[in-house]
Amino acid sequence: MGHPIPDTRPAVLSRETIRDLRELLSFRHFMRHAYAVELESERLEDLANALALVDSRLAADLDVFERLLGGTEA
């Protein structure tokens, strides 16, 4: 969704959104396979802040795409 498809659609997600989603997915992947890892509160706080930011970026990216499709008035 981060790459445009020529003659079909532009990229739906911004580079910033993709970067932040990858960071969150990386943590999720690590935690699914880490069985005896002690969590660091600072790291969890950083990820929670990143989640809030990526949530707003994702919503904005999808709003732009929806307007492009003619789904809503600007």
TORKE-641268 format. One record per residue (C-alpha): residue in three letters; z, x, y. Coordinates in steps of 0.05 Angstrom, whole numbers, plus 32768, in hexadecimal, padded with zeros to 4 digits. Example, Ala and Ser with C-alpha at 12.3 -4.5 7.8 and 13.67 -1.06 7.14 Angstrom:
(site 'Ala' (809C 80F6 7FA6))
(site 'Ser' (808F 8111 7FEB))
END
This chain:
(site 'Met' (8000 8000 8000))
(site 'Gly' (8002 803D 802C))
(site 'His' (7FB8 804B 8027))
(site 'Pro' (7F81 8022 8047))
(site 'Ile' (7F4C 8005 801A))
(site 'Pro' (7F09 800B 803E))
(site 'Asp' (7EE8 7FC9 804E))
(site 'Thr' (7F24 7FA4 8031))
(site 'Arg' (7F65 7FB2 8056))
(site 'Pro' (7F8A 7FE6 8080))
(site 'Ala' (7FC7 8009 8066))
(site 'Val' (7FFF 7FD6 8061))
(site 'Leu' (803A 8005 8065))
(site 'Ser' (8045 803B 8099))
(site 'Arg' (8051 8084 8086))
(site 'Glu' (8098 807E 809E))
(site 'Thr' (80A6 8041 8072))
(site 'Ile' (8088 8064 8035))
(site 'Arg' (80B1 80A3 8042))
(site 'Asp' (80F1 807B 8047))
(site 'Leu' (80E1 8051 800A))
(site 'Arg' (80D3 8090 7FE1))
(site 'Glu' (8117 80AC 7FF4))
(site 'Leu' (813A 806D 7FDE))
(site 'Leu' (8111 8069 7F9D))
(site 'Ser' (8121 80B2 7F8F))
(site 'Phe' (816B 80A3 7F93))
(site 'Arg' (8163 8065 7F68))
(site 'His' (813D 808D 7F33))
(site 'Phe' (8172 80C4 7F33))
(site 'Met' (81AB 8093 7F2C))
(site 'Arg' (818B 806E 7EF2))
(site 'His' (818A 80AF 7ECB))
(site 'Ala' (81CB 80CF 7EE3))
(site 'Tyr' (8204 80B9 7EB7))
(site 'Ala' (8240 80E2 7ECF))
(site 'Val' (8230 80F1 7F17))
(site 'Glu' (8264 80EB 7F4D))
(site 'Leu' (8249 80C5 7F8A))
(site 'Glu' (824F 80E5 7FCE))
(site 'Ser' (8264 80B4 8004))
(site 'Glu' (823C 80D8 803A))
(site 'Arg' (81FC 80D4 8010))
(site 'Leu' (8208 808A 8002))
(site 'Glu' (8213 807D 804C))
(site 'Asp' (81D2 80A1 805E))
(site 'Leu' (81AD 8077 802A))
(site 'Ala' (81CC 8037 8043))
(site 'Asn' (81B4 8048 808A))
(site 'Ala' (816F 805A 806F))
(site 'Leu' (816D 8017 804A))
(site 'Ala' (817B 7FF1 808A))
(site 'Leu' (8145 8018 80AE))
(site 'Val' (8111 8011 8078))
(site 'Asp' (811F 7FC7 8073))
(site 'Ser' (810E 7FBD 80BC))
(site 'Arg' (80D1 7FEA 80B7))
(site 'Leu' (80B8 7FC6 8079))
(site 'Ala' (80C0 7F83 809A))
(site 'Ala' (809A 7F9B 80D8))
(site 'Asp' (8062 7FB8 80AD))
(site 'Leu' (805B 7F78 8086))
(site 'Asp' (805B 7F4E 80C7))
(site 'Val' (8022 7F78 80E2))
(site 'Phe' (7FFB 7F6F 80A2))
(site 'Glu' (8008 7F24 80A1))
(site 'Arg' (7FEF 7F1E 80E8))
(site 'Leu' (7FB1 7F47 80D5))
(site 'Leu' (7FA3 7F14 809E))
(site 'Gly' (7FAA 7EDC 80CF))
(site 'Gly' (7FE9 7EC0 80B0))
(site 'Thr' (8010 7EBA 80F0))
(site 'Glu' (8004 7EB9 813B))
(site 'Ala' (8016 7EF8 8162))
END
